[in-house]
Amino acid sequence: MNDLKNRQRNNANDARNEQIDKDAVSRFICDRFIAHPVYQQAETVMWYSHCRSEVRTQTALLGELETDKRIAVPYCTKDEQGHNKLGLWRLEDVAELVPGMWGILEPPKRRWGEVGKEIAAEQLDCVIVPGVAFDRNGGRLGNGGGYYDRLLSRVRADTFLIGVCFESQLVEQVVMEAHDVAMDIVITEKALYAGKGRQFLN
């Protein structure tokens, strides 16, 4: 299973790196999920700050900061047991962020835990999720650190999970394990795929 997962990860990473017109294609994908009715109705939304060759989010995120949505962005930290964990920061101005792990924009460590700026996973109505590979049923393959798996295990059952990727990152079927969480929808520049969500493994 791990060998197949690694092959899927490597092939999708290569495809993502080779994606042409990343800015324009990313903007089209972002416009698609901003227009989605679930996103429109959501009050508290988690975006991500892209790194490397992920679908680029910064331009769209800047625009959404001008709306009345409550926006959270993740940052990489550890829980009490030393496991990888995503903290959630209420973002009101992109100037609050600095380059952190892997160059990803995040709040400075001295402000982690600041009253009024931390958001609990249970407060999220909608989560926009990056990934290395996805399939058309909502299966997702991440980088292997477990950050998103742990976060998505803590959100409410009705929190809507939106995976975003380039069409070239899609595989026939992502290798899913018991701890993996599938998306409710996957959005690419070509289509919107209805995923099986958290019923995927049932």
mmCIF file of the C-alpha atoms, coordinates in Angstrom:
data_MODEL
# 
_entry.id   MODEL 
# 
loop_
_atom_site.group_PDB 
_atom_site.id 
_atom_site.type_symbol 
_atom_site.label_atom_id 
_atom_site.label_alt_id 
_atom_site.label_comp_id 
_atom_site.label_asym_id 
_atom_site.label_entity_id 
_atom_site.label_seq_id 
_atom_site.pdbx_PDB_ins_code 
_atom_site.Cartn_x 
_atom_site.Cartn_y 
_atom_site.Cartn_z 
_atom_site.occupancy 
_atom_site.B_iso_or_equiv 
_atom_site.pdbx_formal_charge 
_atom_site.auth_seq_id 
_atom_site.auth_comp_id 
_atom_site.auth_asym_id 
_atom_site.auth_atom_id 
_atom_site.pdbx_PDB_model_num 
ATOM 1   C CA . MET A 1 1   ? 0.000   0.000  0.000   1.00 0.00 ? 1   MET A CA 1 
ATOM 2   C CA . ASN A 1 2   ? 2.769   2.456  0.920   1.00 0.00 ? 2   ASN A CA 1 
ATOM 3   C CA . ASP A 1 3   ? 4.571   1.799  -2.383  1.00 0.00 ? 3   ASP A CA 1 
ATOM 4   C CA . LEU A 1 4   ? 1.420   2.571  -4.358  1.00 0.00 ? 4   LEU A CA 1 
ATOM 5   C CA . LYS A 1 5   ? 0.768   5.669  -2.244  1.00 0.00 ? 5   LYS A CA 1 
ATOM 6   C CA . ASN A 1 6   ? 4.305   6.898  -2.857  1.00 0.00 ? 6   ASN A CA 1 
ATOM 7   C CA . ARG A 1 7   ? 3.979   6.319  -6.600  1.00 0.00 ? 7   ARG A CA 1 
ATOM 8   C CA . GLN A 1 8   ? 0.708   8.255  -6.674  1.00 0.00 ? 8   GLN A CA 1 
ATOM 9   C CA . ARG A 1 9   ? 2.278   11.045 -4.645  1.00 0.00 ? 9   ARG A CA 1 
ATOM 10  C CA . ASN A 1 10  ? 5.373   11.273 -6.845  1.00 0.00 ? 10  ASN A CA 1 
ATOM 11  C CA . ASN A 1 11  ? 3.421   11.182 -10.122 1.00 0.00 ? 11  ASN A CA 1 
ATOM 12  C CA . ALA A 1 12  ? 0.915   13.800 -8.949  1.00 0.00 ? 12  ALA A CA 1 
ATOM 13  C CA . ASN A 1 13  ? 3.711   16.014 -7.617  1.00 0.00 ? 13  ASN A CA 1 
ATOM 14  C CA . ASP A 1 14  ? 5.405   15.877 -11.008 1.00 0.00 ? 14  ASP A CA 1 
ATOM 15  C CA . ALA A 1 15  ? 2.139   16.735 -12.761 1.00 0.00 ? 15  ALA A CA 1 
ATOM 16  C CA . ARG A 1 16  ? 1.509   19.637 -10.387 1.00 0.00 ? 16  ARG A CA 1 
ATOM 17  C CA . ASN A 1 17  ? 5.018   20.989 -10.912 1.00 0.00 ? 17  ASN A CA 1 
ATOM 18  C CA . GLU A 1 18  ? 4.574   20.848 -14.679 1.00 0.00 ? 18  GLU A CA 1 
ATOM 19  C CA . GLN A 1 19  ? 1.201   22.612 -14.682 1.00 0.00 ? 19  GLN A CA 1 
ATOM 20  C CA . ILE A 1 20  ? 1.320   25.586 -17.046 1.00 0.00 ? 20  ILE A CA 1 
ATOM 21  C CA . ASP A 1 21  ? -0.323  28.975 -16.416 1.00 0.00 ? 21  ASP A CA 1 
ATOM 22  C CA . LYS A 1 22  ? -0.588  28.260 -12.687 1.00 0.00 ? 22  LYS A CA 1 
ATOM 23  C CA . ASP A 1 23  ? -1.766  31.780 -11.821 1.00 0.00 ? 23  ASP A CA 1 
ATOM 24  C CA . ALA A 1 24  ? -4.586  31.873 -14.365 1.00 0.00 ? 24  ALA A CA 1 
ATOM 25  C CA . VAL A 1 25  ? -5.694  28.287 -13.765 1.00 0.00 ? 25  VAL A CA 1 
ATOM 26  C CA . SER A 1 26  ? -5.584  28.780 -9.994  1.00 0.00 ? 26  SER A CA 1 
ATOM 27  C CA . ARG A 1 27  ? -7.699  31.918 -10.236 1.00 0.00 ? 27  ARG A CA 1 
ATOM 28  C CA . PHE A 1 28  ? -10.316 30.013 -12.235 1.00 0.00 ? 28  PHE A CA 1 
ATOM 29  C CA . ILE A 1 29  ? -10.405 27.234 -9.613  1.00 0.00 ? 29  ILE A CA 1 
ATOM 30  C CA . CYS A 1 30  ? -10.682 29.785 -6.788  1.00 0.00 ? 30  CYS A CA 1 
ATOM 31  C CA . ASP A 1 31  ? -13.524 31.568 -8.558  1.00 0.00 ? 31  ASP A CA 1 
ATOM 32  C CA . ARG A 1 32  ? -15.341 28.240 -8.815  1.00 0.00 ? 32  ARG A CA 1 
ATOM 33  C CA . PHE A 1 33  ? -15.288 27.501 -5.115  1.00 0.00 ? 33  PHE A CA 1 
ATOM 34  C CA . ILE A 1 34  ? -16.059 31.085 -4.113  1.00 0.00 ? 34  ILE A CA 1 
ATOM 35  C CA . ALA A 1 35  ? -19.179 30.824 -6.307  1.00 0.00 ? 35  ALA A CA 1 
ATOM 36  C CA . HIS A 1 36  ? -20.255 27.499 -4.773  1.00 0.00 ? 36  HIS A CA 1 
ATOM 37  C CA . PRO A 1 37  ? -23.500 27.883 -2.749  1.00 0.00 ? 37  PRO A CA 1 
ATOM 38  C CA . VAL A 1 38  ? -22.031 26.177 0.318   1.00 0.00 ? 38  VAL A CA 1 
ATOM 39  C CA . TYR A 1 39  ? -19.122 28.591 0.380   1.00 0.00 ? 39  TYR A CA 1 
ATOM 40  C CA . GLN A 1 40  ? -21.444 31.543 -0.175  1.00 0.00 ? 40  GLN A CA 1 
ATOM 41  C CA . GLN A 1 41  ? -23.572 30.519 2.822   1.00 0.00 ? 41  GLN A CA 1 
ATOM 42  C CA . ALA A 1 42  ? -20.651 29.730 5.127   1.00 0.00 ? 42  ALA A CA 1 
ATOM 43  C CA . GLU A 1 43  ? -19.763 32.197 7.875   1.00 0.00 ? 43  GLU A CA 1 
ATOM 44  C CA . THR A 1 44  ? -16.395 30.793 9.006   1.00 0.00 ? 44  THR A CA 1 
ATOM 45  C CA . VAL A 1 45  ? -14.143 29.449 6.260   1.00 0.00 ? 45  VAL A CA 1 
ATOM 46  C CA . MET A 1 46  ? -10.642 27.994 6.334   1.00 0.00 ? 46  MET A CA 1 
ATOM 47  C CA . TRP A 1 47  ? -8.398  28.929 3.437   1.00 0.00 ? 47  TRP A CA 1 
ATOM 48  C CA . TYR A 1 48  ? -4.803  27.827 3.018   1.00 0.00 ? 48  TYR A CA 1 
ATOM 49  C CA . SER A 1 49  ? -1.768  29.836 1.982   1.00 0.00 ? 49  SER A CA 1 
ATOM 50  C CA . HIS A 1 50  ? -0.250  27.993 -0.954  1.00 0.00 ? 50  HIS A CA 1 
ATOM 51  C CA . CYS A 1 51  ? 3.326   26.808 -1.186  1.00 0.00 ? 51  CYS A CA 1 
ATOM 52  C CA . ARG A 1 52  ? 5.421   25.286 -3.934  1.00 0.00 ? 52  ARG A CA 1 
ATOM 53  C CA . SER A 1 53  ? 3.206   24.240 -6.869  1.00 0.00 ? 53  SER A CA 1 
ATOM 54  C CA . GLU A 1 54  ? -0.161  24.023 -5.082  1.00 0.00 ? 54  GLU A CA 1 
ATOM 55  C CA . VAL A 1 55  ? -3.245  25.771 -6.448  1.00 0.00 ? 55  VAL A CA 1 
ATOM 56  C CA . ARG A 1 56  ? -2.431  29.404 -5.723  1.00 0.00 ? 56  ARG A CA 1 
ATOM 57  C CA . THR A 1 57  ? -4.792  31.108 -3.312  1.00 0.00 ? 57  THR A CA 1 
ATOM 58  C CA . GLN A 1 58  ? -3.289  34.454 -2.289  1.00 0.00 ? 58  GLN A CA 1 
ATOM 59  C CA . THR A 1 59  ? -5.003  36.657 -4.872  1.00 0.00 ? 59  THR A CA 1 
ATOM 60  C CA . ALA A 1 60  ? -8.455  35.223 -4.175  1.00 0.00 ? 60  ALA A CA 1 
ATOM 61  C CA . LEU A 1 61  ? -7.851  35.264 -0.422  1.00 0.00 ? 61  LEU A CA 1 
ATOM 62  C CA . LEU A 1 62  ? -7.032  38.978 -0.506  1.00 0.00 ? 62  LEU A CA 1 
ATOM 63  C CA . GLY A 1 63  ? -10.391 39.621 -2.124  1.00 0.00 ? 63  GLY A CA 1 
ATOM 64  C CA . GLU A 1 64  ? -12.263 37.489 0.406   1.00 0.00 ? 64  GLU A CA 1 
ATOM 65  C CA . LEU A 1 65  ? -10.721 39.442 3.294   1.00 0.00 ? 65  LEU A CA 1 
ATOM 66  C CA . GLU A 1 66  ? -12.823 42.371 2.064   1.00 0.00 ? 66  GLU A CA 1 
ATOM 67  C CA . THR A 1 67  ? -16.055 40.410 2.614   1.00 0.00 ? 67  THR A CA 1 
ATOM 68  C CA . ASP A 1 68  ? -17.924 39.741 5.853   1.00 0.00 ? 68  ASP A CA 1 
ATOM 69  C CA . LYS A 1 69  ? -16.680 36.159 6.083   1.00 0.00 ? 69  LYS A CA 1 
ATOM 70  C CA . ARG A 1 70  ? -14.674 35.039 9.106   1.00 0.00 ? 70  ARG A CA 1 
ATOM 71  C CA . ILE A 1 71  ? -11.510 33.605 7.582   1.00 0.00 ? 71  ILE A CA 1 
ATOM 72  C CA . ALA A 1 72  ? -9.091  31.193 9.215   1.00 0.00 ? 72  ALA A CA 1 
ATOM 73  C CA . VAL A 1 73  ? -5.689  30.156 7.883   1.00 0.00 ? 73  VAL A CA 1 
ATOM 74  C CA . PRO A 1 74  ? -3.731  27.170 9.216   1.00 0.00 ? 74  PRO A CA 1 
ATOM 75  C CA . TYR A 1 75  ? -0.252  27.074 10.694  1.00 0.00 ? 75  TYR A CA 1 
ATOM 76  C CA . CYS A 1 76  ? 1.906   24.057 11.485  1.00 0.00 ? 76  CYS A CA 1 
ATOM 77  C CA . THR A 1 77  ? 2.472   23.294 15.156  1.00 0.00 ? 77  THR A CA 1 
ATOM 78  C CA . LYS A 1 78  ? 2.441   20.318 17.574  1.00 0.00 ? 78  LYS A CA 1 
ATOM 79  C CA . ASP A 1 79  ? -0.182  19.048 20.009  1.00 0.00 ? 79  ASP A CA 1 
ATOM 80  C CA . GLU A 1 80  ? 0.438   18.066 23.636  1.00 0.00 ? 80  GLU A CA 1 
ATOM 81  C CA . GLN A 1 81  ? 1.643   14.610 22.556  1.00 0.00 ? 81  GLN A CA 1 
ATOM 82  C CA . GLY A 1 82  ? 4.073   16.056 20.011  1.00 0.00 ? 82  GLY A CA 1 
ATOM 83  C CA . HIS A 1 83  ? 1.993   15.096 16.971  1.00 0.00 ? 83  HIS A CA 1 
ATOM 84  C CA . ASN A 1 84  ? 1.767   17.344 13.923  1.00 0.00 ? 84  ASN A CA 1 
ATOM 85  C CA . LYS A 1 85  ? -1.179  19.706 14.234  1.00 0.00 ? 85  LYS A CA 1 
ATOM 86  C CA . LEU A 1 86  ? -2.682  22.658 12.374  1.00 0.00 ? 86  LEU A CA 1 
ATOM 87  C CA . GLY A 1 87  ? -3.496  25.695 14.465  1.00 0.00 ? 87  GLY A CA 1 
ATOM 88  C CA . LEU A 1 88  ? -6.151  28.049 13.080  1.00 0.00 ? 88  LEU A CA 1 
ATOM 89  C CA . TRP A 1 89  ? -5.593  31.798 12.948  1.00 0.00 ? 89  TRP A CA 1 
ATOM 90  C CA . ARG A 1 90  ? -8.340  34.344 12.329  1.00 0.00 ? 90  ARG A CA 1 
ATOM 91  C CA . LEU A 1 91  ? -6.950  36.382 9.452   1.00 0.00 ? 91  LEU A CA 1 
ATOM 92  C CA . GLU A 1 92  ? -8.037  39.991 9.039   1.00 0.00 ? 92  GLU A CA 1 
ATOM 93  C CA . ASP A 1 93  ? -5.035  41.378 7.138   1.00 0.00 ? 93  ASP A CA 1 
ATOM 94  C CA . VAL A 1 94  ? -2.446  39.456 5.126   1.00 0.00 ? 94  VAL A CA 1 
ATOM 95  C CA . ALA A 1 95  ? 0.213   41.693 6.729   1.00 0.00 ? 95  ALA A CA 1 
ATOM 96  C CA . GLU A 1 96  ? -0.305  39.630 9.913   1.00 0.00 ? 96  GLU A CA 1 
ATOM 97  C CA . LEU A 1 97  ? 1.475   36.692 8.272   1.00 0.00 ? 97  LEU A CA 1 
ATOM 98  C CA . VAL A 1 98  ? 5.184   35.891 7.950   1.00 0.00 ? 98  VAL A CA 1 
ATOM 99  C CA . PRO A 1 99  ? 7.002   33.028 6.176   1.00 0.00 ? 99  PRO A CA 1 
ATOM 100 C CA . GLY A 1 100 ? 7.064   29.950 8.413   1.00 0.00 ? 100 GLY A CA 1 
ATOM 101 C CA . MET A 1 101 ? 7.662   26.241 7.871   1.00 0.00 ? 101 MET A CA 1 
ATOM 102 C CA . TRP A 1 102 ? 8.434   25.479 4.204   1.00 0.00 ? 102 TRP A CA 1 
ATOM 103 C CA . GLY A 1 103 ? 8.021   29.200 3.489   1.00 0.00 ? 103 GLY A CA 1 
ATOM 104 C CA . ILE A 1 104 ? 4.251   29.025 4.050   1.00 0.00 ? 104 ILE A CA 1 
ATOM 105 C CA . LEU A 1 105 ? 2.750   32.291 5.289   1.00 0.00 ? 105 LEU A CA 1 
ATOM 106 C CA . GLU A 1 106 ? 1.548   31.964 8.894   1.00 0.00 ? 106 GLU A CA 1 
ATOM 107 C CA . PRO A 1 107 ? 1.122   34.125 12.013  1.00 0.00 ? 107 PRO A CA 1 
ATOM 108 C CA . PRO A 1 108 ? 4.390   34.748 13.896  1.00 0.00 ? 108 PRO A CA 1 
ATOM 109 C CA . LYS A 1 109 ? 5.020   32.270 16.721  1.00 0.00 ? 109 LYS A CA 1 
ATOM 110 C CA . ARG A 1 110 ? 4.953   35.020 19.350  1.00 0.00 ? 110 ARG A CA 1 
ATOM 111 C CA . ARG A 1 111 ? 1.261   35.573 18.528  1.00 0.00 ? 111 ARG A CA 1 
ATOM 112 C CA . TRP A 1 112 ? 0.128   31.926 18.557  1.00 0.00 ? 112 TRP A CA 1 
ATOM 113 C CA . GLY A 1 113 ? -2.680  31.485 21.056  1.00 0.00 ? 113 GLY A CA 1 
ATOM 114 C CA . GLU A 1 114 ? -3.539  35.194 21.082  1.00 0.00 ? 114 GLU A CA 1 
ATOM 115 C CA . VAL A 1 115 ? -7.003  35.878 22.475  1.00 0.00 ? 115 VAL A CA 1 
ATOM 116 C CA . GLY A 1 116 ? -9.484  36.662 19.724  1.00 0.00 ? 116 GLY A CA 1 
ATOM 117 C CA . LYS A 1 117 ? -7.267  35.322 16.951  1.00 0.00 ? 117 LYS A CA 1 
ATOM 118 C CA . GLU A 1 118 ? -7.462  31.552 17.480  1.00 0.00 ? 118 GLU A CA 1 
ATOM 119 C CA . ILE A 1 119 ? -10.344 29.624 15.897  1.00 0.00 ? 119 ILE A CA 1 
ATOM 120 C CA . ALA A 1 120 ? -11.443 26.146 16.968  1.00 0.00 ? 120 ALA A CA 1 
ATOM 121 C CA . ALA A 1 121 ? -11.855 23.450 14.317  1.00 0.00 ? 121 ALA A CA 1 
ATOM 122 C CA . GLU A 1 122 ? -15.474 23.010 15.432  1.00 0.00 ? 122 GLU A CA 1 
ATOM 123 C CA . GLN A 1 123 ? -16.252 26.583 14.344  1.00 0.00 ? 123 GLN A CA 1 
ATOM 124 C CA . LEU A 1 124 ? -15.448 25.966 10.693  1.00 0.00 ? 124 LEU A CA 1 
ATOM 125 C CA . ASP A 1 125 ? -18.364 25.811 8.259   1.00 0.00 ? 125 ASP A CA 1 
ATOM 126 C CA . CYS A 1 126 ? -16.277 25.171 5.154   1.00 0.00 ? 126 CYS A CA 1 
ATOM 127 C CA . VAL A 1 127 ? -12.664 24.060 4.629   1.00 0.00 ? 127 VAL A CA 1 
ATOM 128 C CA . ILE A 1 128 ? -10.674 24.501 1.421   1.00 0.00 ? 128 ILE A CA 1 
ATOM 129 C CA . VAL A 1 129 ? -8.162  21.669 1.328   1.00 0.00 ? 129 VAL A CA 1 
ATOM 130 C CA . PRO A 1 130 ? -4.996  21.361 -0.782  1.00 0.00 ? 130 PRO A CA 1 
ATOM 131 C CA . GLY A 1 131 ? -3.501  17.999 -1.668  1.00 0.00 ? 131 GLY A CA 1 
ATOM 132 C CA . VAL A 1 132 ? -0.910  16.233 -3.763  1.00 0.00 ? 132 VAL A CA 1 
ATOM 133 C CA . ALA A 1 133 ? -3.487  14.011 -5.480  1.00 0.00 ? 133 ALA A CA 1 
ATOM 134 C CA . PHE A 1 134 ? -7.262  13.586 -5.490  1.00 0.00 ? 134 PHE A CA 1 
ATOM 135 C CA . ASP A 1 135 ? -9.714  11.289 -7.220  1.00 0.00 ? 135 ASP A CA 1 
ATOM 136 C CA . ARG A 1 136 ? -13.193 11.979 -8.572  1.00 0.00 ? 136 ARG A CA 1 
ATOM 137 C CA . ASN A 1 137 ? -14.828 10.382 -5.521  1.00 0.00 ? 137 ASN A CA 1 
ATOM 138 C CA . GLY A 1 138 ? -13.245 12.848 -3.122  1.00 0.00 ? 138 GLY A CA 1 
ATOM 139 C CA . GLY A 1 139 ? -10.269 10.712 -2.131  1.00 0.00 ? 139 GLY A CA 1 
ATOM 140 C CA . ARG A 1 140 ? -7.289  12.829 -1.085  1.00 0.00 ? 140 ARG A CA 1 
ATOM 141 C CA . LEU A 1 141 ? -3.568  12.172 -0.799  1.00 0.00 ? 141 LEU A CA 1 
ATOM 142 C CA . GLY A 1 142 ? -1.540  14.722 1.168   1.00 0.00 ? 142 GLY A CA 1 
ATOM 143 C CA . ASN A 1 143 ? 2.176   15.192 1.774   1.00 0.00 ? 143 ASN A CA 1 
ATOM 144 C CA . GLY A 1 144 ? 2.238   12.521 4.469   1.00 0.00 ? 144 GLY A CA 1 
ATOM 145 C CA . GLY A 1 145 ? 2.621   14.702 7.562   1.00 0.00 ? 145 GLY A CA 1 
ATOM 146 C CA . GLY A 1 146 ? -0.905  14.057 8.862   1.00 0.00 ? 146 GLY A CA 1 
ATOM 147 C CA . TYR A 1 147 ? -1.627  17.750 9.509   1.00 0.00 ? 147 TYR A CA 1 
ATOM 148 C CA . TYR A 1 148 ? -4.897  17.869 7.564   1.00 0.00 ? 148 TYR A CA 1 
ATOM 149 C CA . ASP A 1 149 ? -6.002  14.386 8.625   1.00 0.00 ? 149 ASP A CA 1 
ATOM 150 C CA . ARG A 1 150 ? -5.901  15.450 12.279  1.00 0.00 ? 150 ARG A CA 1 
ATOM 151 C CA . LEU A 1 151 ? -7.645  18.754 11.598  1.00 0.00 ? 151 LEU A CA 1 
ATOM 152 C CA . LEU A 1 152 ? -10.406 17.207 9.501   1.00 0.00 ? 152 LEU A CA 1 
ATOM 153 C CA . SER A 1 153 ? -11.068 14.581 12.169  1.00 0.00 ? 153 SER A CA 1 
ATOM 154 C CA . ARG A 1 154 ? -12.007 17.438 14.524  1.00 0.00 ? 154 ARG A CA 1 
ATOM 155 C CA . VAL A 1 155 ? -14.368 19.516 12.373  1.00 0.00 ? 155 VAL A CA 1 
ATOM 156 C CA . ARG A 1 156 ? -18.149 19.184 12.693  1.00 0.00 ? 156 ARG A CA 1 
ATOM 157 C CA . ALA A 1 157 ? -19.960 16.468 10.761  1.00 0.00 ? 157 ALA A CA 1 
ATOM 158 C CA . ASP A 1 158 ? -21.701 19.142 8.667   1.00 0.00 ? 158 ASP A CA 1 
ATOM 159 C CA . THR A 1 159 ? -18.531 21.085 7.853   1.00 0.00 ? 159 THR A CA 1 
ATOM 160 C CA . PHE A 1 160 ? -18.172 21.074 4.066   1.00 0.00 ? 160 PHE A CA 1 
ATOM 161 C CA . LEU A 1 161 ? -14.806 19.910 2.722   1.00 0.00 ? 161 LEU A CA 1 
ATOM 162 C CA . ILE A 1 162 ? -13.685 21.280 -0.645  1.00 0.00 ? 162 ILE A CA 1 
ATOM 163 C CA . GLY A 1 163 ? -10.590 19.787 -2.261  1.00 0.00 ? 163 GLY A CA 1 
ATOM 164 C CA . VAL A 1 164 ? -8.860  21.890 -4.895  1.00 0.00 ? 164 VAL A CA 1 
ATOM 165 C CA . CYS A 1 165 ? -6.275  20.750 -7.420  1.00 0.00 ? 165 CYS A CA 1 
ATOM 166 C CA . PHE A 1 166 ? -5.280  20.926 -11.044 1.00 0.00 ? 166 PHE A CA 1 
ATOM 167 C CA . GLU A 1 167 ? -6.966  18.359 -13.280 1.00 0.00 ? 167 GLU A CA 1 
ATOM 168 C CA . SER A 1 168 ? -3.534  16.840 -13.899 1.00 0.00 ? 168 SER A CA 1 
ATOM 169 C CA . GLN A 1 169 ? -3.322  15.842 -10.210 1.00 0.00 ? 169 GLN A CA 1 
ATOM 170 C CA . LEU A 1 170 ? -6.335  13.520 -10.422 1.00 0.00 ? 170 LEU A CA 1 
ATOM 171 C CA . VAL A 1 171 ? -5.716  9.776  -10.166 1.00 0.00 ? 171 VAL A CA 1 
ATOM 172 C CA . GLU A 1 172 ? -8.121  6.910  -10.809 1.00 0.00 ? 172 GLU A CA 1 
ATOM 173 C CA . GLN A 1 173 ? -8.439  6.020  -7.131  1.00 0.00 ? 173 GLN A CA 1 
ATOM 174 C CA . VAL A 1 174 ? -6.427  7.395  -4.226  1.00 0.00 ? 174 VAL A CA 1 
ATOM 175 C CA . VAL A 1 175 ? -5.187  4.769  -1.782  1.00 0.00 ? 175 VAL A CA 1 
ATOM 176 C CA . MET A 1 176 ? -7.266  5.486  1.336   1.00 0.00 ? 176 MET A CA 1 
ATOM 177 C CA . GLU A 1 177 ? -6.487  4.342  4.881   1.00 0.00 ? 177 GLU A CA 1 
ATOM 178 C CA . ALA A 1 178 ? -8.694  4.352  7.988   1.00 0.00 ? 178 ALA A CA 1 
ATOM 179 C CA . HIS A 1 179 ? -7.517  7.793  9.162   1.00 0.00 ? 179 HIS A CA 1 
ATOM 180 C CA . ASP A 1 180 ? -7.907  9.458  5.746   1.00 0.00 ? 180 ASP A CA 1 
ATOM 181 C CA . VAL A 1 181 ? -10.785 11.870 5.180   1.00 0.00 ? 181 VAL A CA 1 
ATOM 182 C CA . ALA A 1 182 ? -12.461 12.227 1.779   1.00 0.00 ? 182 ALA A CA 1 
ATOM 183 C CA . MET A 1 183 ? -13.769 15.493 0.373   1.00 0.00 ? 183 MET A CA 1 
ATOM 184 C CA . ASP A 1 184 ? -17.389 16.474 -0.220  1.00 0.00 ? 184 ASP A CA 1 
ATOM 185 C CA . ILE A 1 185 ? -16.382 17.942 -3.572  1.00 0.00 ? 185 ILE A CA 1 
ATOM 186 C CA . VAL A 1 186 ? -13.188 18.287 -5.600  1.00 0.00 ? 186 VAL A CA 1 
ATOM 187 C CA . ILE A 1 187 ? -12.801 21.329 -7.831  1.00 0.00 ? 187 ILE A CA 1 
ATOM 188 C CA . THR A 1 188 ? -10.396 21.544 -10.773 1.00 0.00 ? 188 THR A CA 1 
ATOM 189 C CA . GLU A 1 189 ? -10.174 23.895 -13.738 1.00 0.00 ? 189 GLU A CA 1 
ATOM 190 C CA . LYS A 1 190 ? -12.171 21.352 -15.778 1.00 0.00 ? 190 LYS A CA 1 
ATOM 191 C CA . ALA A 1 191 ? -14.977 20.212 -13.488 1.00 0.00 ? 191 ALA A CA 1 
ATOM 192 C CA . LEU A 1 192 ? -16.573 19.969 -10.060 1.00 0.00 ? 192 LEU A CA 1 
ATOM 193 C CA . TYR A 1 193 ? -16.608 16.369 -8.822  1.00 0.00 ? 193 TYR A CA 1 
ATOM 194 C CA . ALA A 1 194 ? -19.086 15.254 -6.148  1.00 0.00 ? 194 ALA A CA 1 
ATOM 195 C CA . GLY A 1 195 ? -17.135 13.313 -3.561  1.00 0.00 ? 195 GLY A CA 1 
ATOM 196 C CA . LYS A 1 196 ? -18.385 10.755 -1.066  1.00 0.00 ? 196 LYS A CA 1 
ATOM 197 C CA . GLY A 1 197 ? -17.234 12.842 1.898   1.00 0.00 ? 197 GLY A CA 1 
ATOM 198 C CA . ARG A 1 198 ? -16.893 11.163 5.240   1.00 0.00 ? 198 ARG A CA 1 
ATOM 199 C CA . GLN A 1 199 ? -19.038 8.238  4.057   1.00 0.00 ? 199 GLN A CA 1 
ATOM 200 C CA . PHE A 1 200 ? -16.165 7.197  1.757   1.00 0.00 ? 200 PHE A CA 1 
ATOM 201 C CA . LEU A 1 201 ? -14.936 4.328  3.921   1.00 0.00 ? 201 LEU A CA 1 
ATOM 202 C CA . ASN A 1 202 ? -18.319 3.242  5.319   1.00 0.00 ? 202 ASN A CA 1 
# 
